[in-house]
Amino acid sequence: SNAPRVVEPKNPLRTTDPGTIEMMKVAQENKLETVFDRFVAQQPQCGFGYKGICCRICLAGPCRVKADDGPASKGICGATAYTIVSRNLVRMIAGGAASHSEHARHVLHTAHELAEGKTKDYEIKSPEKLHKLAEKLGIETLNRDDMEILGDVAELAYEDFGRYKDRPAAFLDSFLIEQRRNKFRNTNIMPRSIDGTVTELMAQTAQGVDADPVNIIFGGLKGALSDLVGEYIGTNLSDVLFGIPEPIVSEANLGVIDEKMVNIAVHGHNPVLSEMVVGAARELKAEAQKVGAEGVNIVGICCTGNELLMREGVYLATSSASQEMAILTGVLDAMVVDIQCIYPSVQQLADCYHTKIITTEAIMKIPSAQHLAFNSETAMEDAKKLVRTAIEAYKRRDPKKISLSSERNSLVAGFSIEALTDIFGKINPERPFSVLTDAILSGQIKGVVQMAGCNNLKRQQDESHVAILKELVKNDVFVVATGCSAGAFAKMGLMNSEAVDQYAGEGLKSFIRQLEEANPQLATKLPLVFHIGSCVDNSRGMDLLQLMAKELGVDTPKVPFAASAPEAMHEKAVAIGSYCVSMGIPTHVGTMPYLEGSDLIYGIATQIAHDVFGGNFIFEVDEKIAAQKLLNALEYRSWKLRIHK
Ligand code: MSK
């Protein structure tokens, strides 16, 4: 049938997050519309769109593939289902690559302005990372000033956005092991530049251009790799400017919004402004106290939250599907948003409360929200204006509308590659990642899974993230997580040491305890699942994969490493999943992308990709079966490694 696969909820609230459940009741009592209501109102969603067989690329359409043969089996121009599905899919990848890269572009502009001496409010927090990055990129560091080095790194990153010369993007080429580099060059998917690749994809998939589904999909994979270029720029320059994450203790869920404080949620993805807001909040504590609050409490939502949690230990209030719930507490004084994953509906809810919604980026405005054009030259001044707006709003709280959440859980985050290197290095300083690969070869753990991606209400919020994680750790898988997947674990109390005792299998438990014993200097015990950052920090997972490959002396498709996005939603998730497959990773997705309208494209994604790149998509909505497929993939790879040892 054409009907999209929507999983019927086990509870009518479509969420399993206890903090969100508390606030959903507030929404229902007060007849406030939320994303959960709108999801239900959209059912049934369009079956043609769901299968990817609706073409809206030119004004002769929309065309739909309505029959198996004859004129109705094609668009007016003659485009068949496989052409339409592949064009639609890679246009989503182009959207994802553009988004991640826009995030990276902003961090890059800030780094460049700092190097040029045009901003006084930022600094190079990690000269060590800058030097390592420059060396990796082939930039001279000896006897040079850090600002000069940063300037050269920034220039090269700018080239990666707009290069015309036939040279691969430096922020990918320099980060790849030789076998992957050769694979991407030989299959002609190594991008030269981000902007060029995204533009080329739009041109390739325009009406009357490429009709060959294989060629279109290879174009899409190049687009996905240009997304990874953007992620490498974003992650690395953020580490240089704001510091390399280290293990840090914090708390998550809506209970971190504190009635006694002026509460500001920073939401979106970009740390450039939000890092300043954290500083401004510390400086303006006295002003908050003058209006009767104890201070200013910054809480994070989505990946801006993950960025600040990783580096500053800022509380994580909630993740994407439950962003509106923060407003329903009645004590959120301002929500400062940057880009991506921000529901326009936050303003509609804020209209019923005292909360100020403030947009800060030129490309992201919401009707009737306040806009403050954030500028890195006046960063701290701008951040203080935002904090003062929240302090003003605090005075207008309505006590009758306060409904606090009691849900908050402790967590440990901050596991950059450098932090993992230190932790493993305490056992083997010469070859830190052999600690991980030896544990796999000995059978103590089964492998590594990177859990990523969003919330998508086609699933009950967070249920799939949690169910798959529990299955994996019970079976001794070492799990790293990013984005709203990490957010789900943090909110549910699964990102701490107690969860290791409760959910880890014996092998994983002994592995984690062994790491703890070797690292008595850590101020905290280790968690069940290791938070490696925001969406752009999925690049850290690609580093981990390649460090393991180097240690094992094999190409990435032989590494017992898999990925899972149980509730993928954003175009960025489509781009991430696609580059994961290109990197040789078995990649599970629990919400179907729009490709079931073509058996050929489905086959390319799930099987043919494996023949070419060693990775493939696993589309599976059942959590138990999905976890089993991931375990099978890991076990097959470790078995092969063992017999070839
Ligand atoms: S915020 S892209 S819903 S992970 Fe990065 Fe979450 Fe997905 Fe947005």
Boltz pocket constraint, residues with backbone or C-beta under 6 A from the ligand:
constraints:
  - pocket:
      binder: B
      contacts: [[A, 268], [A, 269], [A, 302], [A, 303], [A, 320], [A, 340], [A, 341], [A, 452], [A, 453], [A, 454], [A, 455], [A, 482], [A, 483], [A, 484], [A, 485], [A, 534], [A, 535], [A, 569], [A, 570], [A, 572], [A, 573]]
      max_distance: 6.0
